Amino acid sequence: MPAPTVAALLDAATARLGDALGLDRREARLEAKTLAAHVWRVAPAWLIVHDRDPVEADQATRFDTLLARRLAGEPVAYLTGVREFYGRSFHVTPAVLIPRPETELLVDLALTRLPPEAPHAVLDLGTGSGCVAVSLALERPNARVTAVERAADALAVARENAARLGASVEWLAGDWFEPLDGRRFDIIVGNPPYVAANDPHLARGDVRFEPPDALASGTDGLDDLRRLIACAPHHLQPGGSLLLEHGYDQAEAVRACLAAQAFTGIASWTDLAGIARVSGGKLSK
């Protein structure tokens, strides 16, 4: 029996991914090409140029092994070990939350508050893969960026990303503000857990494979957000900004928490899907 061509193998994988995961053809095709390019160690463009080439048996076997894991639900980012964020490739493992496009809004908002020439002190809480801290450090080389993470295996991933991308970040191990010993910052950002513990979405899709501690936060998903907002005034300079990512239906509750702590200029900002994704304010002077 002749070996299948690259195109035939990708066509079959695209159909299987669509059926098993409910993806449309474009999404399924993209996932099939991403997995193939990774397992064969080629650029995605190679698959187009060589679509009529026969696939060697060992290549087909390695691809089928990875495809089976994806069909069982494992996220593509964990299978390839890579996810793009803010125009850069970040290493990811099951120890960290997979960076998502909506979190880029948090970086955008922080950058508007960080003049390029000023040496502002920046704090990223619950840094995970380090995607926010590293992005801010690279976009604002004059800023002094500190990042805190309580999970040692996640902090190792963040350190590796910073070293590979050439970002200068101070990494601290600990639970939220615990390792900061009264230090104050010009801006604090965070993407804390904000999903309700009993939310059915935790049993669906990619999140089934992500670290639960990075996702769920109490019965209403607001436990960590409340804690960060209550503690932030002790670690912000007067007039400093706090920006926090939250769930699609939590903006009003987060703004109320900010108001209770005497923050001013409180607002929420929407992501590209029109969902209120980040809320924040300034500490009263």
N, C-alpha and C positions, 0 to 999 in steps of 0.2 A: 504494500500500500504506500503510495507516495506521501512524502511529508507535507503537512499543511503549509500554506503560505502565511506570511505575516498577516495579510489582509483577512484570510479565512479564519485564522485564530482569533483575531480581534473582533471579527463579526460575530463569531460564536460566543465569545466572552461578553460582548455588548448585549446580546440577547439574554444571556443567563443573568447578568447583573440587573437588567431592566425587570425581568420577571421576578427575581428573588427579592429585590430591594425596592421595587416600585419606582425606579428611576425612569425619567424620560430618556429618549434615545441619545440626546446630546450629552446628558450627564453620565449615562452608562458608558458611552464611547470614550469620554474624557477619562473616566476611572480605568477603563481597560487599557488605554494608552499609557496612563500614568504608571500602572502596575507593570506593564510590559517594559517600558523604558527603564524603570528601576531595576527589575530583576535581570534584564539583559545588559544593564549598564551602558545604555545608549541615550542620545538626545531624542526627545519626542519627534523632531524633524526626520530623524533616521528612519522611523517607522513609515513615514510617508514615502520617502525616496525608495525604500526597499520593500514596499508592500507586496511585491510579487516574489520576493525571495522565499525559498523554503526554510522552515524553522527546524533547527537541529533538535534531535530527540531530548537532549539534556536541557536545552532552552525551554522546550515545551513542558517538560516535567517541572522545572522550577517555576514557570509561569502558572501552571495548573495548581501547584501547591499554594502559591500566594493567592490565587483567585479563589480557592476554596475557603481560605480564611476570611476573605472579603465577603464571600457569599454567606458566611456564618455571622457576619455583622461587624467584624473588626474594622475600625476606622482606617481609611487610606493613609492618613497621617502617621498612624502608629506602624502600619505595614512598611511604609517607605522611610519613616523616621524624619520626615521633613514637612514643614508647612510654611507657606509664605505669609509674611506679615509686614506691612508698611514697606513693601518693595524689597524685602530681604528674606532669605531662606533661614528659618530657624529649625534647629534640631529639636525633635519632640520624642518623648517616650511615654508609656502608660503612667509614669510618675507625675506628669503634668497635664493640665487642661490644654486642649488643642486650641491654639490661637484662632480667633474668629474675626472676620472683617469688621463687625460692628464695634469691636474694641478699638479699632483704629480711630474712632471718634474721640476716645479718651486721650489719645496722643495728640490729635489735632487741637483739641481744646487746651491741653497743657501748653502746647507750643505757642499759642496766641498769648499766653501769659508769661512767656519766657523770651524776652528780647535776646537776640543772638549774642550781643556783646556783654551781657550782664552775667556775673558768676552766681546765679541764684542757686540756693540749696533745694534740691528736689527729693522727695521721698515716694517710693513705690511700695505699697503694702501688699503682701501676698503675691509676690512677683511670679511664681510658677516657672514657666519657661524663660522668664526674663524679657519677654518680647516688648513690653512697655518700657521698662527701665533701659534696655539696650537701645531701643529706638530713640528715646529722649536723649540719651547720652550721645548718640551719633548725630542727631539733628542739632543739638545744642552743645558743642564741645566745651564751651565755657561754663556750663552748668555743673554743679557738684551733685551727682546722682547717687542716692543710697537706696538699696532695695532690701526688703525683709521677707523671709520665707521660713515657715516653721518646719517644713518637710525636708529632711536632709537630702533625699534622692532628687527632689525637685530643684533644690538649691544647686546641686551638682550640675544639672542640666543647664540652669541659668548661667553658671560660671563658664561652662563650656561654650555656650553661645556668645558670651561677651568676649572670650578669648579669641574665638574663631573670627568674629566680626570686627574685632579691634575696638571695643567699647570700654571706656573707663568707668566702672561702677563699683561702689563700696557694697559688698554683700554681707548681710547680717543674718544669723540664724536665730529664730525666736518667734513668739506668738504676737503678731501685730506690733504694738508699740513697746512690747516688753524689753527688747535689747537697746532701746534708744536713750535711756537714762536722762530724761528731761531735755534732750536736744530739740531744737526748733527749726522749722523749714519754711521756705517761702511758698512752697506749693506741695500738697500731698495728693497723690492719686492712688486709686485702688480699684481692683475688679474682684471684690470678695465673693464668696458663695452667696447666692441670693435665691435659690430654688427652695420651695417648701418641701419639707422632708417626705411628705406623702404625695408629691406631684407625680402623676402617672407618666410624665415625660421622662422621668429618671429610669424607666424600664424600657425605653424605646431608643432606637437609633444609636448614634455614636456614643451618647452619654452613658450607655450601659457599661462601656469599657473605660470611662474616665474616672479619676480618683473621686470617690464620693465626698471626701472632705473639701474638695474644691468646688462642689456644686450646691449641696444642701445646707440650709442654715435655719433650723427651727421650724415650727409648725407653719409659720407664714413666710418663711424665707428671709426675714428681716433681722434676725438676731445679730449677725455680724455687722450689718450696715448700721444698726442702732449703736453698737459698741464703738465702731470706728468714729461715728459722728460725735458721740459723747466724749471720747478721749482726744479727738483731734485738736480742740482748743488748747490743750496743754503742750502741743508740739508744733503749733503754727506761730509764725511771727505775726504781730498785729497787722491786719490787712492782707494776710496770706490767704491763699485759695485752697479749698478742698473740692476735689472732683471725684465722684464715685459712679462706677457703672452699676446698673441694677436691672431688674426684670421689667418686662414690657408693661406691667400693670402696677408698678411700685413707685412711680415718680411722685405722685401726690403724697404718699406716706413718707418718702425720703425728704421731700421739701418740708414737711411738717416737723420732722426730726431736726433738720437744720435750723428751722425757725426757733425751736425750743432751746437750742444752744446759742442763740443770739448771733447767728450768721446773718450777713446782709447780702444784698444783691443776689438773692437765691433765684435759681432758674433751672430749667431742664432743657436738654438739647436732644434732637431727634437724629436717628441714624439714617442711612440711605433708604431704608424701607419706611421711613416716616414714623418710626416707633421712638417714644421718649426713652432713651437708653442711658443717658448720663445726667446726673443732677449735681449741683454744687453751689457754693457761695463763698464769701469772704469773711474772715474773722474780724469782728468789730475792732476798730483801733482804740 
